[in-house]
Amino acid sequence: METLSLSQAAERAGVTAGTLRRWSEQGVIPNANGGWTPAAVATARIVARLRDRGHSLASIRHAAENGRLAFGYIEDLFPSEDGEYTFEDAARETGLEPALIERVWQSIGFPSGDQASLTEDDLQLLRYVAAVLAAGFPLVAFLQLVRVYGQALAQMADAEVRLFHLYVHEPLMRDGVGGLEMAEEMEGLARELLPLSSPVMDHLHQRFLQHFVEQDVIGHMEADLED
């Protein structure tokens, strides 16, 4: 497993090396003794957010010992959110106007304006957007479509997190599983399940799309017959 130096871990966690060392010494990050692994850094990021919200180190330590912070370890399964590009950078890369990129981002439900920073994956998404518009799909229709995508997928992601917490995280806490063991078990399960979500959604989308295309064709035919 990858291990980082204290300074590297502190940079990824967004705190100073001294703060990170103090948290480790006080038992707030219980899995740091074996080295600064991605799981330890994930814990540090959660602790930093909780400290920003005003929670004491004692309450955070108690939550970590009970496994209540274990869910956060799953964050390491996702690409980093640290963006390297601005809307202007994306415009030069994709040929889209910065104002249009911001409209697309707002329609999806992503942060825009001064809060926006784009990753390499975001740039790839915008390349797809540029290809769709270059193919002749109307902009007004596309903006409505991505708004629907954003709302639907946000609801799906929210449901996934809530159900995983209800049926996986809480039972482990009730069984008294230790914080580190719980985090490793949850991370392993999520690592197996996450790659399956996209194929499932793709298949369901194809099935429903086929159904509504047929409904549209039948509707037009019946309307013509009535006329």
Secondary structure in CASP SS format (residue, H / E / C, confidence):
PFRMAT SS
TARGET T0000
AUTHOR 0000-0000-0000
METHOD secondary structure of the structure
MODEL  1
M C 1.00
E C 1.00
T C 1.00
L E 1.00
S C 1.00
L H 1.00
S H 1.00
Q H 1.00
A H 1.00
A H 1.00
E H 1.00
R H 1.00
A H 1.00
G C 1.00
V C 1.00
T C 1.00
A H 1.00
G H 1.00
T H 1.00
L H 1.00
R H 1.00
R H 1.00
W H 1.00
S H 1.00
E H 1.00
Q C 1.00
G C 1.00
V C 1.00
I C 1.00
P H 1.00
N H 1.00
A H 1.00
N C 1.00
G C 1.00
G C 1.00
W E 1.00
T C 1.00
P H 1.00
A H 1.00
A H 1.00
V H 1.00
A H 1.00
T H 1.00
A H 1.00
R H 1.00
I H 1.00
V H 1.00
A H 1.00
R H 1.00
L H 1.00
R H 1.00
D H 1.00
R C 1.00
G C 1.00
H C 1.00
S C 1.00
L H 1.00
A H 1.00
S H 1.00
I H 1.00
R H 1.00
H H 1.00
A H 1.00
A H 1.00
E H 1.00
N C 1.00
G C 1.00
R C 1.00
L C 1.00
A H 1.00
F H 1.00
G H 1.00
Y H 1.00
I H 1.00
E H 1.00
D H 1.00
L H 1.00
F C 1.00
P C 1.00
S C 1.00
E C 1.00
D C 1.00
G C 1.00
E C 1.00
Y E 1.00
T C 1.00
F H 1.00
E H 1.00
D H 1.00
A H 1.00
A H 1.00
R H 1.00
E H 1.00
T H 1.00
G C 1.00
L C 1.00
E C 1.00
P H 1.00
A H 1.00
L H 1.00
I H 1.00
E H 1.00
R H 1.00
V H 1.00
W H 1.00
Q H 1.00
S H 1.00
I H 1.00
G C 1.00
F C 1.00
P C 1.00
S C 1.00
G H 1.00
D H 1.00
Q H 1.00
A C 1.00
S C 1.00
L E 1.00
T C 1.00
E H 1.00
D H 1.00
D H 1.00
L H 1.00
Q H 1.00
L H 1.00
L H 1.00
R H 1.00
Y H 1.00
V H 1.00
A H 1.00
A H 1.00
V H 1.00
L H 1.00
A H 1.00
A C 1.00
G C 1.00
F C 1.00
P C 1.00
L H 1.00
V H 1.00
A H 1.00
F H 1.00
L H 1.00
Q H 1.00
L H 1.00
V H 1.00
R H 1.00
V H 1.00
Y H 1.00
G H 1.00
Q H 1.00
A H 1.00
L H 1.00
A H 1.00
Q H 1.00
M H 1.00
A H 1.00
D H 1.00
A H 1.00
E H 1.00
V H 1.00
R H 1.00
L H 1.00
F H 1.00
H H 1.00
L H 1.00
Y H 1.00
V H 1.00
H H 1.00
E H 1.00
P H 1.00
L H 1.00
M H 1.00
R H 1.00
D C 1.00
G C 1.00
V C 1.00
G C 1.00
G H 1.00
L H 1.00
E H 1.00
M H 1.00
A H 1.00
E H 1.00
E H 1.00
M H 1.00
E H 1.00
G H 1.00
L H 1.00
A H 1.00
R H 1.00
E H 1.00
L H 1.00
L H 1.00
P H 1.00
L H 1.00
S H 1.00
S H 1.00
P H 1.00
V H 1.00
M H 1.00
D H 1.00
H H 1.00
L H 1.00
H H 1.00
Q H 1.00
R H 1.00
F H 1.00
L H 1.00
Q H 1.00
H H 1.00
F H 1.00
V H 1.00
E H 1.00
Q H 1.00
D H 1.00
V H 1.00
I H 1.00
G H 1.00
H H 1.00
M H 1.00
E H 1.00
A H 1.00
D H 1.00
L H 1.00
E H 1.00
D C 1.00
END
